[in-house]
Structure formats: structure tokens, C-alpha cells
Amino acid sequence: MKDQVDGLRACGIPAVQIDSSLSSVERNSYMEDLVQGALRLLFVSPERLAQTGFCQLLQRVGVRSFAIDEAHLASSHWGHDFRPDYRQLGRIKELFPQAALHAYTATATPQVREDICRQLKLRNPHVLVGNLTGPI
């Protein structure tokens, strides 16, 4: 997340990550930026999204879009062992019914793609699959 945030900030996009590497002063400052509407992108882990108080804050500020990276970890095949909080990301649609939800992965078989849609409670999703084996 840090590399992504650093790259975005270098391009002038107001982005932060809230994770365990921050001091409480930094975390509080970023939370205030979020409340004030000063952020364009906020990066957090699924473990942070599992925290009720944090989700309530996101609801208060009116988050309109979520992007889940490494979405294959939300599937039954991966998520129950490695990062169990990925399996809880289906709550996003319940807590934020008007928000757009995007899921990204580079390692999903057709079965895993179907399971991602099911686990994230997506209805009629647009599933885009690309092939990067050719020249770029």
C-alpha cells in the first residue's frame, strides 16, 4: 500500500494508507483528513474494514466506492486460511448498498472468479478478463 500511496502523492493525488505502521498521531491526522473530505483515495486492509467503528466512520463520510485488490483472497479457496478477513468483505454491500464495489486479481480461475462474485455478494457483475502473455 505504501508504494501505491507514495506514487499517487507524487502525482498530486491526495491519498493515504491507514495501517499498523502509523503512530496514533499520524492515524488521527489521516482520520481527520478523511472526515474533512481532504482525501481522494484511502488504502486500508480488510482487517481494518472488519472493525465496526471504522466502518461507521466510512458510512458517516459517505464513501461511494471500494476497490478490493488481491480479490482472489475473498474466495473460499484462499480466504479461509490465509487472510480470513477477506472473507468478510461481502459486508461492504450490506453496509454501503449504494457504493460501487470493484474487485481485482491477476490469479483467478473461472471457478475462483465465480466464488469472488458470490463471496462479495455481487449481482450481475461485469467480469473483465485479460491476457497479458503477448507483447505490450
N, CA, C and O atoms as CSV, one atom per row, in Angstrom:
chain,resi,resn,atom,element,x,y,z
A,1,MET,N,N,0.814,-1.187,0.000
A,1,MET,CA,C,0.000,0.000,0.000
A,1,MET,C,C,0.865,1.261,0.000
A,1,MET,O,O,0.538,2.248,-0.658
A,2,LYS,N,N,1.953,1.219,0.732
A,2,LYS,CA,C,2.800,2.408,0.834
A,2,LYS,C,C,3.331,2.838,-0.526
A,2,LYS,O,O,3.327,4.026,-0.847
A,3,ASP,N,N,3.785,1.883,-1.323
A,3,ASP,CA,C,4.295,2.219,-2.659
A,3,ASP,C,C,3.215,2.860,-3.523
A,3,ASP,O,O,3.478,3.826,-4.238
A,4,GLN,N,N,2.014,2.326,-3.455
A,4,GLN,CA,C,0.910,2.879,-4.237
A,4,GLN,C,C,0.581,4.301,-3.776
A,4,GLN,O,O,0.393,5.199,-4.597
A,5,VAL,N,N,0.515,4.496,-2.466
A,5,VAL,CA,C,0.216,5.826,-1.921
A,5,VAL,C,C,1.320,6.812,-2.284
A,5,VAL,O,O,1.041,7.942,-2.682
A,6,ASP,N,N,2.565,6.388,-2.147
A,6,ASP,CA,C,3.686,7.282,-2.496
A,6,ASP,C,C,3.606,7.701,-3.962
A,6,ASP,O,O,3.817,8.872,-4.279
A,7,GLY,N,N,3.304,6.764,-4.857
A,7,GLY,CA,C,3.191,7.077,-6.277
A,7,GLY,C,C,2.045,8.040,-6.569
A,7,GLY,O,O,2.191,8.961,-7.372
A,8,LEU,N,N,0.920,7.828,-5.923
A,8,LEU,CA,C,-0.227,8.720,-6.115
A,8,LEU,C,C,0.068,10.128,-5.600
A,8,LEU,O,O,-0.257,11.122,-6.249
A,9,ARG,N,N,0.683,10.193,-4.434
A,9,ARG,CA,C,1.002,11.506,-3.863
A,9,ARG,C,C,2.011,12.245,-4.729
A,9,ARG,O,O,1.948,13.468,-4.859
A,10,ALA,N,N,2.936,11.507,-5.319
A,10,ALA,CA,C,3.918,12.129,-6.215
A,10,ALA,C,C,3.231,12.740,-7.437
A,10,ALA,O,O,3.755,13.674,-8.044
A,11,CYS,N,N,2.063,12.216,-7.796
A,11,CYS,CA,C,1.279,12.743,-8.919
A,11,CYS,C,C,0.269,13.801,-8.472
A,11,CYS,O,O,-0.530,14.281,-9.276
A,12,GLY,N,N,0.306,14.157,-7.199
A,12,GLY,CA,C,-0.584,15.192,-6.684
A,12,GLY,C,C,-1.958,14.706,-6.258
A,12,GLY,O,O,-2.859,15.518,-6.049
A,13,ILE,N,N,-2.137,13.408,-6.127
A,13,ILE,CA,C,-3.432,12.859,-5.708
A,13,ILE,C,C,-3.407,12.660,-4.199
A,13,ILE,O,O,-2.539,11.953,-3.686
A,14,PRO,N,N,-4.344,13.272,-3.481
A,14,PRO,CA,C,-4.363,13.137,-2.020
A,14,PRO,C,C,-4.794,11.727,-1.605
A,14,PRO,O,O,-5.974,11.381,-1.650
A,15,ALA,N,N,-3.816,10.934,-1.204
A,15,ALA,CA,C,-4.055,9.546,-0.820
A,15,ALA,C,C,-3.257,9.227,0.435
A,15,ALA,O,O,-2.167,9.761,0.642
A,16,VAL,N,N,-3.806,8.354,1.266
A,16,VAL,CA,C,-3.102,7.875,2.457
A,16,VAL,C,C,-3.440,6.410,2.669
A,16,VAL,O,O,-4.427,5.897,2.143
A,17,GLN,N,N,-2.606,5.757,3.445
A,17,GLN,CA,C,-2.931,4.420,3.909
A,17,GLN,C,C,-3.028,4.490,5.421
A,17,GLN,O,O,-2.236,5.163,6.080
A,18,ILE,N,N,-3.998,3.792,5.953
A,18,ILE,CA,C,-4.128,3.680,7.400
A,18,ILE,C,C,-3.835,2.232,7.725
A,18,ILE,O,O,-4.589,1.323,7.378
A,19,ASP,N,N,-2.707,2.046,8.410
A,19,ASP,CA,C,-2.295,0.698,8.769
A,19,ASP,C,C,-1.533,0.721,10.086
A,19,ASP,O,O,-1.383,1.771,10.710
A,20,SER,N,N,-1.057,-0.434,10.497
A,20,SER,CA,C,-0.417,-0.568,11.806
A,20,SER,C,C,0.961,0.089,11.875
A,20,SER,O,O,1.537,0.182,12.960
A,21,SER,N,N,1.500,0.544,10.752
A,21,SER,CA,C,2.810,1.197,10.775
A,21,SER,C,C,2.728,2.642,11.253
A,21,SER,O,O,3.757,3.256,11.534
A,22,LEU,N,N,1.517,3.193,11.349
A,22,LEU,CA,C,1.347,4.597,11.720
A,22,LEU,C,C,1.357,4.787,13.227
A,22,LEU,O,O,0.937,3.917,13.990
A,23,SER,N,N,1.844,5.940,13.629
A,23,SER,CA,C,1.702,6.327,15.030
A,23,SER,C,C,0.257,6.757,15.251
A,23,SER,O,O,-0.470,6.997,14.287
A,24,SER,N,N,-0.157,6.854,16.480
A,24,SER,CA,C,-1.534,7.287,16.750
A,24,SER,C,C,-1.750,8.719,16.280
A,24,SER,O,O,-2.854,9.068,15.862
A,25,VAL,N,N,-0.715,9.556,16.340
A,25,VAL,CA,C,-0.827,10.946,15.872
A,25,VAL,C,C,-1.061,10.964,14.359
A,25,VAL,O,O,-1.933,11.686,13.875
A,26,GLU,N,N,-0.282,10.167,13.610
A,26,GLU,CA,C,-0.467,10.095,12.154
A,26,GLU,C,C,-1.849,9.554,11.803
A,26,GLU,O,O,-2.539,10.096,10.939
A,27,ARG,N,N,-2.241,8.482,12.483
A,27,ARG,CA,C,-3.538,7.868,12.194
A,27,ARG,C,C,-4.668,8.869,12.462
A,27,ARG,O,O,-5.589,8.991,11.654
A,28,ASN,N,N,-4.605,9.576,13.576
A,28,ASN,CA,C,-5.642,10.567,13.898
A,28,ASN,C,C,-5.657,11.697,12.873
A,28,ASN,O,O,-6.726,12.177,12.496
A,29,SER,N,N,-4.483,12.122,12.424
A,29,SER,CA,C,-4.398,13.177,11.421
A,29,SER,C,C,-5.047,12.730,10.112
A,29,SER,O,O,-5.794,13.492,9.498
A,30,TYR,N,N,-4.767,11.505,9.686
A,30,TYR,CA,C,-5.353,10.977,8.461
A,30,TYR,C,C,-6.864,10.798,8.599
A,30,TYR,O,O,-7.609,11.036,7.649
A,31,MET,N,N,-7.311,10.380,9.775
A,31,MET,CA,C,-8.749,10.227,10.005
A,31,MET,C,C,-9.433,11.595,9.922
A,31,MET,O,O,-10.538,11.711,9.392
A,32,GLU,N,N,-8.781,12.608,10.438
A,32,GLU,CA,C,-9.330,13.963,10.343
A,32,GLU,C,C,-9.384,14.413,8.891
A,32,GLU,O,O,-10.369,15.017,8.466
A,33,ASP,N,N,-8.333,14.123,8.123
A,33,ASP,CA,C,-8.346,14.429,6.690
A,33,ASP,C,C,-9.523,13.744,6.006
A,33,ASP,O,O,-10.180,14.335,5.149
A,34,LEU,N,N,-9.786,12.503,6.385
A,34,LEU,CA,C,-10.909,11.750,5.815
A,34,LEU,C,C,-12.230,12.449,6.136
A,34,LEU,O,O,-13.061,12.647,5.250
A,35,VAL,N,N,-12.419,12.814,7.379
A,35,VAL,CA,C,-13.659,13.471,7.807
A,35,VAL,C,C,-13.829,14.816,7.108
A,35,VAL,O,O,-14.949,15.200,6.771
A,36,GLN,N,N,-12.734,15.532,6.889
A,36,GLN,CA,C,-12.787,16.850,6.257
A,36,GLN,C,C,-12.945,16.773,4.742
A,36,GLN,O,O,-13.125,17.798,4.085
A,37,GLY,N,N,-12.879,15.569,4.186
A,37,GLY,CA,C,-13.021,15.415,2.743
A,37,GLY,C,C,-11.765,15.766,1.969
A,37,GLY,O,O,-11.829,16.067,0.777
A,38,ALA,N,N,-10.622,15.728,2.644
A,38,ALA,CA,C,-9.361,16.115,2.013
A,38,ALA,C,C,-8.696,14.974,1.252
A,38,ALA,O,O,-7.673,15.187,0.603
A,39,LEU,N,N,-9.252,13.774,1.317
A,39,LEU,CA,C,-8.636,12.611,0.671
A,39,LEU,C,C,-9.416,12.202,-0.569
A,39,LEU,O,O,-10.644,12.279,-0.610
A,40,ARG,N,N,-8.683,11.774,-1.559
A,40,ARG,CA,C,-9.295,11.212,-2.773
A,40,ARG,C,C,-9.310,9.686,-2.698
A,40,ARG,O,O,-10.272,9.039,-3.114
A,41,LEU,N,N,-8.215,9.120,-2.154
A,41,LEU,CA,C,-8.098,7.665,-2.029
A,41,LEU,C,C,-7.589,7.309,-0.635
A,41,LEU,O,O,-6.677,7.942,-0.104
A,42,LEU,N,N,-8.194,6.295,-0.070
A,42,LEU,CA,C,-7.812,5.782,1.241
A,42,LEU,C,C,-7.538,4.290,1.097
A,42,LEU,O,O,-8.392,3.537,0.628
A,43,PHE,N,N,-6.361,3.873,1.496
A,43,PHE,CA,C,-5.974,2.468,1.421
A,43,PHE,C,C,-6.025,1.878,2.823
A,43,PHE,O,O,-5.405,2.399,3.751
A,44,VAL,N,N,-6.774,0.779,2.969
A,44,VAL,CA,C,-6.846,0.077,4.247
A,44,VAL,C,C,-6.865,-1.423,3.980
A,44,VAL,O,O,-7.142,-1.870,2.867
A,45,SER,N,N,-6.569,-2.176,5.008
A,45,SER,CA,C,-6.584,-3.631,4.896
A,45,SER,C,C,-7.987,-4.159,5.191
A,45,SER,O,O,-8.799,-3.459,5.797
A,46,PRO,N,N,-8.273,-5.382,4.770
A,46,PRO,CA,C,-9.546,-5.999,5.129
A,46,PRO,C,C,-9.715,-6.100,6.648
A,46,PRO,O,O,-10.831,-6.031,7.164
A,47,GLU,N,N,-8.607,-6.263,7.346
A,47,GLU,CA,C,-8.666,-6.347,8.802
A,47,GLU,C,C,-9.188,-5.038,9.405
A,47,GLU,O,O,-9.921,-5.061,10.394
A,48,ARG,N,N,-8.817,-3.910,8.818
A,48,ARG,CA,C,-9.313,-2.611,9.285
A,48,ARG,C,C,-10.798,-2.476,8.955
A,48,ARG,O,O,-11.570,-1.959,9.763
A,49,LEU,N,N,-11.203,-2.943,7.761
A,49,LEU,CA,C,-12.614,-2.874,7.388
A,49,LEU,C,C,-13.496,-3.767,8.252
A,49,LEU,O,O,-14.712,-3.581,8.299
A,50,ALA,N,N,-12.898,-4.724,8.929
A,50,ALA,CA,C,-13.661,-5.601,9.825
A,50,ALA,C,C,-13.997,-4.897,11.142
A,50,ALA,O,O,-14.807,-5.401,11.919
A,51,GLN,N,N,-13.391,-3.749,11.397
A,51,GLN,CA,C,-13.630,-3.012,12.637
A,51,GLN,C,C,-14.901,-2.177,12.513
A,51,GLN,O,O,-15.002,-1.314,11.642
A,52,THR,N,N,-15.854,-2.435,13.375
A,52,THR,CA,C,-17.153,-1.766,13.318
A,52,THR,C,C,-17.021,-0.250,13.374
A,52,THR,O,O,-17.657,0.453,12.588
A,53,GLY,N,N,-16.216,0.257,14.278
A,53,GLY,CA,C,-16.060,1.709,14.410
A,53,GLY,C,C,-15.507,2.353,13.154
A,53,GLY,O,O,-15.914,3.456,12.789
A,54,PHE,N,N,-14.590,1.679,12.495
A,54,PHE,CA,C,-14.019,2.218,11.266
A,54,PHE,C,C,-15.074,2.250,10.157
A,54,PHE,O,O,-15.163,3.228,9.414
A,55,CYS,N,N,-15.862,1.197,10.045
A,55,CYS,CA,C,-16.929,1.174,9.033
A,55,CYS,C,C,-17.965,2.254,9.310
A,55,CYS,O,O,-18.491,2.862,8.378
A,56,GLN,N,N,-18.258,2.495,10.572
A,56,GLN,CA,C,-19.201,3.562,10.911
A,56,GLN,C,C,-18.660,4.918,10.473
A,56,GLN,O,O,-19.414,5.765,9.994
A,57,LEU,N,N,-17.359,5.123,10.634
A,57,LEU,CA,C,-16.737,6.374,10.171
A,57,LEU,C,C,-16.874,6.494,8.654
A,57,LEU,O,O,-17.226,7.559,8.147
A,58,LEU,N,N,-16.600,5.417,7.932
A,58,LEU,CA,C,-16.730,5.439,6.470
A,58,LEU,C,C,-18.169,5.719,6.049
A,58,LEU,O,O,-18.401,6.413,5.059
A,59,GLN,N,N,-19.124,5.191,6.784
A,59,GLN,CA,C,-20.525,5.481,6.487
A,59,GLN,C,C,-20.834,6.958,6.710
A,59,GLN,O,O,-21.537,7.580,5.913
A,60,ARG,N,N,-20.308,7.512,7.793
A,60,ARG,CA,C,-20.543,8.932,8.104
A,60,ARG,C,C,-20.001,9.847,7.022
A,60,ARG,O,O,-20.627,10.855,6.693
A,61,VAL,N,N,-18.846,9.510,6.463
A,61,VAL,CA,C,-18.247,10.381,5.446
A,61,VAL,C,C,-18.791,10.080,4.050
A,61,VAL,O,O,-18.490,10.805,3.102
A,62,GLY,N,N,-19.579,9.031,3.917
A,62,GLY,CA,C,-20.248,8.754,2.647
A,62,GLY,C,C,-19.365,8.164,1.573
A,62,GLY,O,O,-19.403,8.605,0.424
A,63,VAL,N,N,-18.567,7.165,1.931
A,63,VAL,CA,C,-17.728,6.501,0.929
A,63,VAL,C,C,-18.619,5.955,-0.181
A,63,VAL,O,O,-19.639,5.318,0.083
A,64,ARG,N,N,-18.223,6.213,-1.419
A,64,ARG,CA,C,-19.041,5.835,-2.576
A,64,ARG,C,C,-18.458,4.709,-3.412
A,64,ARG,O,O,-19.132,4.183,-4.298
A,65,SER,N,N,-17.206,4.331,-3.140
A,65,SER,CA,C,-16.582,3.318,-3.987
A,65,SER,C,C,-15.523,2.552,-3.202
A,65,SER,O,O,-14.787,3.129,-2.401
A,66,PHE,N,N,-15.459,1.257,-3.441
A,66,PHE,CA,C,-14.453,0.391,-2.835
A,66,PHE,C,C,-13.741,-0.373,-3.934
A,66,PHE,O,O,-14.376,-0.814,-4.892
A,67,ALA,N,N,-12.446,-0.535,-3.812
A,67,ALA,CA,C,-11.656,-1.366,-4.719
A,67,ALA,C,C,-10.927,-2.405,-3.872
A,67,ALA,O,O,-10.184,-2.059,-2.954
A,68,ILE,N,N,-11.141,-3.650,-4.182
A,68,ILE,CA,C,-10.506,-4.738,-3.446
A,68,ILE,C,C,-9.396,-5.308,-4.306
A,68,ILE,O,O,-9.640,-5.868,-5.375
A,69,ASP,N,N,-8.178,-5.155,-3.824
A,69,ASP,CA,C,-7.021,-5.721,-4.513
A,69,ASP,C,C,-6.808,-7.138,-3.998
A,69,ASP,O,O,-7.178,-7.456,-2.868
A,70,GLU,N,N,-6.220,-7.976,-4.817
A,70,GLU,CA,C,-5.990,-9.381,-4.460
A,70,GLU,C,C,-7.311,-10.064,-4.089
A,70,GLU,O,O,-7.388,-10.805,-3.109
A,71,ALA,N,N,-8.334,-9.802,-4.882
A,71,ALA,CA,C,-9.690,-10.273,-4.579
A,71,ALA,C,C,-9.796,-11.790,-4.511
A,71,ALA,O,O,-10.729,-12.309,-3.899
A,72,HIS,N,N,-8.868,-12.507,-5.119
A,72,HIS,CA,C,-8.925,-13.967,-5.026
A,72,HIS,C,C,-8.862,-14.435,-3.569
A,72,HIS,O,O,-9.291,-15.545,-3.253
A,73,LEU,N,N,-8.323,-13.584,-2.679
A,73,LEU,CA,C,-8.249,-13.958,-1.269
A,73,LEU,C,C,-9.627,-13.964,-0.609
A,73,LEU,O,O,-9.773,-14.483,0.497
A,74,ALA,N,N,-10.630,-13.403,-1.261
A,74,ALA,CA,C,-12.001,-13.447,-0.740
A,74,ALA,C,C,-12.698,-14.759,-1.098
A,74,ALA,O,O,-13.780,-15.046,-0.588
A,75,SER,N,N,-12.091,-15.543,-1.960
A,75,SER,CA,C,-12.735,-16.783,-2.395
A,75,SER,C,C,-12.618,-17.865,-1.326
A,75,SER,O,O,-11.753,-17.803,-0.453
A,76,SER,N,N,-13.483,-18.835,-1.410
A,76,SER,CA,C,-13.459,-19.956,-0.472
A,76,SER,C,C,-12.127,-20.693,-0.533
A,76,SER,O,O,-11.638,-21.205,0.474
A,77,HIS,N,N,-11.550,-20.739,-1.723
A,77,HIS,CA,C,-10.308,-21.480,-1.936
A,77,HIS,C,C,-9.150,-20.877,-1.149
A,77,HIS,O,O,-8.321,-21.612,-0.612
A,78,TRP,N,N,-9.081,-19.540,-1.073
A,78,TRP,CA,C,-7.940,-18.880,-0.451
A,78,TRP,C,C,-8.223,-18.325,0.936
A,78,TRP,O,O,-7.467,-18.577,1.874
A,79,GLY,N,N,-9.297,-17.580,1.068
A,79,GLY,CA,C,-9.501,-16.695,2.205
A,79,GLY,C,C,-9.637,-17.334,3.562
A,79,GLY,O,O,-9.279,-16.712,4.562
A,80,HIS,N,N,-10.138,-18.543,3.643
A,80,HIS,CA,C,-10.389,-19.118,4.961
A,80,HIS,C,C,-9.103,-19.460,5.703
A,80,HIS,O,O,-9.117,-19.552,6.930
A,81,ASP,N,N,-8.008,-19.650,5.004
A,81,ASP,CA,C,-6.754,-19.991,5.663
A,81,ASP,C,C,-5.802,-18.812,5.786
A,81,ASP,O,O,-5.253,-18.560,6.859
A,82,PHE,N,N,-5.609,-18.098,4.699
A,82,PHE,CA,C,-4.532,-17.107,4.653
A,82,PHE,C,C,-4.911,-15.780,5.287
A,82,PHE,O,O,-4.227,-15.332,6.207
A,83,ARG,N,N,-5.973,-15.140,4.831
A,83,ARG,CA,C,-6.424,-13.851,5.354
A,83,ARG,C,C,-7.935,-13.930,5.567
A,83,ARG,O,O,-8.694,-13.498,4.700
A,84,PRO,N,N,-8.382,-14.464,6.682
A,84,PRO,CA,C,-9.810,-14.697,6.876
A,84,PRO,C,C,-10.674,-13.439,6.770
A,84,PRO,O,O,-11.854,-13.543,6.436
A,85,ASP,N,N,-10.125,-12.261,7.042
A,85,ASP,CA,C,-10.936,-11.045,6.945
A,85,ASP,C,C,-11.326,-10.711,5.510
A,85,ASP,O,O,-12.280,-9.964,5.294
A,86,TYR,N,N,-10.614,-11.243,4.531
A,86,TYR,CA,C,-11.044,-11.074,3.139
A,86,TYR,C,C,-12.423,-11.700,2.945
A,86,TYR,O,O,-13.224,-11.200,2.155
A,87,ARG,N,N,-12.703,-12.781,3.651
A,87,ARG,CA,C,-13.999,-13.458,3.512
A,87,ARG,C,C,-15.135,-12.615,4.070
A,87,ARG,O,O,-16.298,-12.882,3.768
A,88,GLN,N,N,-14.826,-11.602,4.880
A,88,GLN,CA,C,-15.846,-10.732,5.466
A,88,GLN,C,C,-16.169,-9.525,4.592
A,88,GLN,O,O,-17.040,-8.727,4.937
A,89,LEU,N,N,-15.480,-9.386,3.471
A,89,LEU,CA,C,-15.675,-8.203,2.634
A,89,LEU,C,C,-17.054,-8.143,1.978
A,89,LEU,O,O,-17.445,-7.096,1.463
A,90,GLY,N,N,-17.783,-9.238,1.990
A,90,GLY,CA,C,-19.156,-9.224,1.496
A,90,GLY,C,C,-20.038,-8.270,2.297
A,90,GLY,O,O,-21.087,-7.845,1.815
A,91,ARG,N,N,-19.627,-7.936,3.498
A,91,ARG,CA,C,-20.362,-6.970,4.329
A,91,ARG,C,C,-20.416,-5.593,3.686
A,91,ARG,O,O,-21.310,-4.803,3.988
A,92,ILE,N,N,-19.471,-5.300,2.806
A,92,ILE,CA,C,-19.440,-3.974,2.180
A,92,ILE,C,C,-20.768,-3.672,1.502
A,92,ILE,O,O,-21.300,-2.571,1.647
A,93,LYS,N,N,-21.304,-4.631,0.767
A,93,LYS,CA,C,-22.568,-4.402,0.056
A,93,LYS,C,C,-23.725,-4.192,1.038
A,93,LYS,O,O,-24.675,-3.471,0.732
A,94,GLU,N,N,-23.648,-4.811,2.196
A,94,GLU,CA,C,-24.690,-4.619,3.213
A,94,GLU,C,C,-24.560,-3.254,3.882
A,94,GLU,O,O,-25.556,-2.557,4.078
A,95,LEU,N,N,-23.345,-2.878,4.229
A,95,LEU,CA,C,-23.109,-1.630,4.951
A,95,LEU,C,C,-23.141,-0.403,4.050
A,95,LEU,O,O,-23.469,0.696,4.497
A,96,PHE,N,N,-22.801,-0.596,2.779
A,96,PHE,CA,C,-22.714,0.508,1.811
A,96,PHE,C,C,-23.474,0.113,0.542
A,96,PHE,O,O,-22.860,-0.069,-0.509
A,97,PRO,N,N,-24.783,-0.019,0.624
A,97,PRO,CA,C,-25.540,-0.562,-0.518
A,97,PRO,C,C,-25.451,0.294,-1.778
A,97,PRO,O,O,-25.622,-0.236,-2.876
A,98,GLN,N,N,-25.191,1.581,-1.665
A,98,GLN,CA,C,-25.116,2.455,-2.837
A,98,GLN,C,C,-23.696,2.560,-3.401
A,98,GLN,O,O,-23.498,3.139,-4.469
A,99,ALA,N,N,-22.720,2.012,-2.699
A,99,ALA,CA,C,-21.323,2.153,-3.128
A,99,ALA,C,C,-20.990,1.174,-4.246
A,99,ALA,O,O,-21.481,0.045,-4.279
A,100,ALA,N,N,-20.153,1.630,-5.146
A,100,ALA,CA,C,-19.621,0.747,-6.186
A,100,ALA,C,C,-18.556,-0.152,-5.559
A,100,ALA,O,O,-17.806,0.277,-4.683
A,101,LEU,N,N,-18.502,-1.379,-6.009
A,101,LEU,CA,C,-17.528,-2.334,-5.484
A,101,LEU,C,C,-16.785,-2.952,-6.656
A,101,LEU,O,O,-17.392,-3.560,-7.538
A,102,HIS,N,N,-15.478,-2.795,-6.659
A,102,HIS,CA,C,-14.618,-3.311,-7.720
A,102,HIS,C,C,-13.659,-4.322,-7.097
A,102,HIS,O,O,-13.116,-4.075,-6.020
A,103,ALA,N,N,-13.451,-5.430,-7.746
A,103,ALA,CA,C,-12.552,-6.470,-7.246
A,103,ALA,C,C,-11.518,-6.783,-8.322
A,103,ALA,O,O,-11.861,-7.002,-9.484
A,104,TYR,N,N,-10.250,-6.801,-7.922
A,104,TYR,CA,C,-9.155,-7.005,-8.868
A,104,TYR,C,C,-8.279,-8.170,-8.428
A,104,TYR,O,O,-7.965,-8.316,-7.246
A,105,THR,N,N,-7.893,-8.987,-9.384
A,105,THR,CA,C,-6.956,-10.071,-9.129
A,105,THR,C,C,-6.306,-10.475,-10.443
A,105,THR,O,O,-6.887,-10.319,-11.517
A,106,ALA,N,N,-5.114,-10.987,-10.338
A,106,ALA,CA,C,-4.421,-11.486,-11.526
A,106,ALA,C,C,-4.321,-13.006,-11.498
A,106,ALA,O,O,-3.727,-13.604,-12.395
A,107,THR,N,N,-4.893,-13.632,-10.484
A,107,THR,CA,C,-4.698,-15.070,-10.307
A,107,THR,C,C,-6.001,-15.794,-10.018
A,107,THR,O,O,-6.097,-16.514,-9.023
A,108,ALA,N,N,-7.003,-15.618,-10.865
A,108,ALA,CA,C,-8.284,-16.266,-10.598
A,108,ALA,C,C,-8.719,-17.143,-11.760
A,108,ALA,O,O,-8.837,-16.682,-12.896
A,109,THR,N,N,-8.950,-18.387,-11.465
A,109,THR,CA,C,-9.542,-19.305,-12.434
A,109,THR,C,C,-11.017,-18.933,-12.593
A,109,THR,O,O,-11.543,-18.159,-11.794
A,110,PRO,N,N,-11.691,-19.471,-13.611
A,110,PRO,CA,C,-13.128,-19.193,-13.741
A,110,PRO,C,C,-13.915,-19.541,-12.467
A,110,PRO,O,O,-14.824,-18.807,-12.080
A,111,GLN,N,N,-13.569,-20.640,-11.828
A,111,GLN,CA,C,-14.259,-21.041,-10.594
A,111,GLN,C,C,-14.003,-20.026,-9.479
A,111,GLN,O,O,-14.924,-19.670,-8.744
A,112,VAL,N,N,-12.777,-19.565,-9.348
A,112,VAL,CA,C,-12.453,-18.574,-8.317
A,112,VAL,C,C,-13.150,-17.244,-8.617
A,112,VAL,O,O,-13.612,-16.572,-7.695
A,113,ARG,N,N,-13.231,-16.856,-9.891
A,113,ARG,CA,C,-13.948,-15.626,-10.252
A,113,ARG,C,C,-15.409,-15.704,-9.828
A,113,ARG,O,O,-15.956,-14.746,-9.281
A,114,GLU,N,N,-16.038,-16.849,-10.083
A,114,GLU,CA,C,-17.431,-17.031,-9.667
A,114,GLU,C,C,-17.560,-16.948,-8.151
A,114,GLU,O,O,-18.496,-16.341,-7.630
A,115,ASP,N,N,-16.621,-17.556,-7.459
A,115,ASP,CA,C,-16.667,-17.553,-5.999
A,115,ASP,C,C,-16.441,-16.138,-5.441
A,115,ASP,O,O,-17.061,-15.757,-4.448
A,116,ILE,N,N,-15.564,-15.370,-6.073
A,116,ILE,CA,C,-15.350,-13.981,-5.652
A,116,ILE,C,C,-16.673,-13.221,-5.742
A,116,ILE,O,O,-17.051,-12.516,-4.806
A,117,CYS,N,N,-17.359,-13.361,-6.842
A,117,CYS,CA,C,-18.647,-12.670,-7.033
A,117,CYS,C,C,-19.649,-13.103,-5.967
A,117,CYS,O,O,-20.393,-12.280,-5.433
A,118,ARG,N,N,-19.663,-14.380,-5.666
A,118,ARG,CA,C,-20.588,-14.904,-4.660
A,118,ARG,C,C,-20.215,-14.391,-3.265
A,118,ARG,O,O,-21.077,-13.924,-2.521
A,119,GLN,N,N,-18.941,-14.480,-2.918
A,119,GLN,CA,C,-18.489,-14.063,-1.585
A,119,GLN,C,C,-18.679,-12.564,-1.362
A,119,GLN,O,O,-18.977,-12.136,-0.247
A,120,LEU,N,N,-18.509,-11.768,-2.411
A,120,LEU,CA,C,-18.653,-10.316,-2.285
A,120,LEU,C,C,-20.099,-9.858,-2.508
A,120,LEU,O,O,-20.399,-8.664,-2.467
A,121,LYS,N,N,-20.988,-10.831,-2.745
A,121,LYS,CA,C,-22.423,-10.554,-2.923
A,121,LYS,C,C,-22.687,-9.606,-4.089
A,121,LYS,O,O,-23.521,-8.705,-4.002
A,122,LEU,N,N,-21.960,-9.827,-5.177
A,122,LEU,CA,C,-22.131,-9.003,-6.371
A,122,LEU,C,C,-23.286,-9.558,-7.196
A,122,LEU,O,O,-23.396,-10.767,-7.403
A,123,ARG,N,N,-24.140,-8.657,-7.660
A,123,ARG,CA,C,-25.248,-9.063,-8.514
A,123,ARG,C,C,-24.995,-8.562,-9.927
A,123,ARG,O,O,-24.753,-7.373,-10.136
A,124,ASN,N,N,-25.051,-9.456,-10.883
A,124,ASN,CA,C,-24.824,-9.129,-12.291
A,124,ASN,C,C,-23.534,-8.320,-12.507
A,124,ASN,O,O,-23.565,-7.262,-13.135
A,125,PRO,N,N,-22.420,-8.808,-11.996
A,125,PRO,CA,C,-21.174,-8.049,-12.143
A,125,PRO,C,C,-20.642,-8.095,-13.574
A,125,PRO,O,O,-20.911,-9.033,-14.324
A,126,HIS,N,N,-19.902,-7.090,-13.924
A,126,HIS,CA,C,-19.162,-7.086,-15.185
A,126,HIS,C,C,-17.816,-7.731,-14.874
A,126,HIS,O,O,-17.023,-7.174,-14.115
A,127,VAL,N,N,-17.557,-8.883,-15.445
A,127,VAL,CA,C,-16.309,-9.606,-15.201
A,127,VAL,C,C,-15.429,-9.418,-16.427
A,127,VAL,O,O,-15.762,-9.859,-17.527
A,128,LEU,N,N,-14.315,-8.765,-16.216
A,128,LEU,CA,C,-13.365,-8.499,-17.310
A,128,LEU,C,C,-12.143,-9.371,-17.101
A,128,LEU,O,O,-11.560,-9.388,-16.017
A,129,VAL,N,N,-11.757,-10.094,-18.140
A,129,VAL,CA,C,-10.601,-10.990,-18.056
A,129,VAL,C,C,-9.656,-10.619,-19.192
A,129,VAL,O,O,-10.057,-10.550,-20.354
A,130,GLY,N,N,-8.419,-10.385,-18.845
A,130,GLY,CA,C,-7.433,-10.027,-19.861
A,130,GLY,C,C,-6.321,-11.049,-19.916
A,130,GLY,O,O,-6.169,-11.877,-19.017
A,131,ASN,N,N,-5.554,-10.983,-20.973
A,131,ASN,CA,C,-4.434,-11.877,-21.153
A,131,ASN,C,C,-3.201,-11.020,-21.436
A,131,ASN,O,O,-3.158,-10.293,-22.428
A,132,LEU,N,N,-2.224,-11.108,-20.581
A,132,LEU,CA,C,-1.020,-10.290,-20.719
A,132,LEU,C,C,0.170,-11.105,-21.204
A,132,LEU,O,O,1.316,-10.758,-20.915
A,133,THR,N,N,-0.083,-12.178,-21.932
A,133,THR,CA,C,1.034,-13.007,-22.381
A,133,THR,C,C,1.687,-12.471,-23.641
A,133,THR,O,O,2.810,-12.859,-23.964
A,134,GLY,N,N,1.016,-11.595,-24.353
A,134,GLY,CA,C,1.579,-11.054,-25.594
A,134,GLY,C,C,2.408,-9.812,-25.340
A,134,GLY,O,O,2.537,-9.375,-24.197
A,135,PRO,N,N,2.966,-9.243,-26.384
A,135,PRO,CA,C,3.776,-8.028,-26.217
A,135,PRO,C,C,2.906,-6.856,-25.786
A,135,PRO,O,O,1.733,-6.747,-26.142
A,136,ILE,N,N,3.521,-6.003,-25.018
A,136,ILE,CA,C,2.818,-4.815,-24.510
A,136,ILE,C,C,3.198,-3.597,-25.316
A,136,ILE,O,O,2.712,-2.499,-25.043
